[in-house]
Amino acid sequence: MAEIIIYTTPICPYCVRAKQLLKQKGAEWTEVDVSRDANERMALMERTKQRTVPQIFINDQHVGGFDDLYALDRAGKLDAMLAS
């Protein structure tokens, strides 16, 4: 199974939706809450050039946010990424 990292905050509805989609796929992930850790937030911004969450990585490849994850699923590409 793929290694998945999701950068989140507790009050983010798109974070919840991303995790729900991954759960439906049977995937497991590591969640990094950036809401109370300024260093993690800065590391996320340096890594992705984004301030928004979720930011999702699959096998160290930056997928983007929930909309990007959902688009991969709709295009039939997400299952292959999760299986690798």
C-alpha positions in Angstrom: 0.0 0.0 0.0 1.1 3.5 -0.7 2.5 5.9 2.0 0.1 8.8 2.4 0.6 12.0 4.3 -2.2 14.5 4.8 -1.6 17.9 6.3 -4.8 19.0 8.0 -6.4 21.2 10.6 -9.3 20.1 12.8 -11.9 22.4 11.5 -11.3 21.8 7.8 -14.3 20.2 6.0 -12.1 19.3 2.9 -9.7 17.5 5.2 -12.6 15.4 6.5 -13.8 14.7 3.0 -10.3 13.7 1.8 -9.9 11.3 4.8 -13.4 9.8 4.0 -12.5 9.2 0.4 -9.2 7.5 1.4 -11.0 5.4 4.1 -13.5 4.2 1.4 -10.5 3.1 -0.6 -9.2 1.2 2.4 -6.1 3.4 2.6 -4.2 4.3 5.7 -2.4 7.6 6.2 -0.3 9.7 8.5 -2.0 13.0 9.5 0.0 16.1 10.3 -2.1 18.7 12.1 -0.6 22.1 11.2 -3.1 24.2 13.2 -1.0 24.5 16.4 2.5 24.0 15.1 4.0 27.0 13.3 7.1 25.0 12.3 5.0 22.3 10.6 2.9 25.0 8.8 6.1 26.7 7.6 7.5 23.3 6.4 4.3 22.7 4.6 4.4 26.1 2.9 8.0 25.5 1.9 7.3 22.0 0.5 4.1 22.9 -1.4 4.0 26.7 -1.8 0.5 26.4 -0.4 -1.1 27.7 2.8 -4.4 25.7 2.5 -5.2 22.3 3.8 -5.5 19.5 3.1 -2.3 19.0 1.3 -1.9 15.3 0.3 1.2 13.3 -0.6 1.1 9.8 -2.0 4.5 8.1 -2.1 6.1 11.5 -1.6 4.3 12.8 -4.7 2.3 16.0 -4.0 -1.3 15.3 -5.1 -2.7 18.6 -3.9 -5.9 19.2 -2.0 -9.2 17.4 -1.8 -10.4 18.6 -5.2 -7.2 17.2 -6.8 -7.6 13.9 -4.9 -11.2 13.6 -6.0 -10.3 14.4 -9.7 -7.7 11.6 -9.6 -10.4 9.2 -8.3 -12.9 10.3 -11.0 -10.3 9.9 -13.7 -9.6 6.3 -12.5 -6.0 7.1 -11.4 -6.3 7.1 -7.6 -6.6 3.3 -7.1 -3.3 2.7 -9.0 -1.5 5.3 -7.0 -2.8 3.8 -3.7 -1.8 0.3 -4.8 1.8 1.2 -5.5 
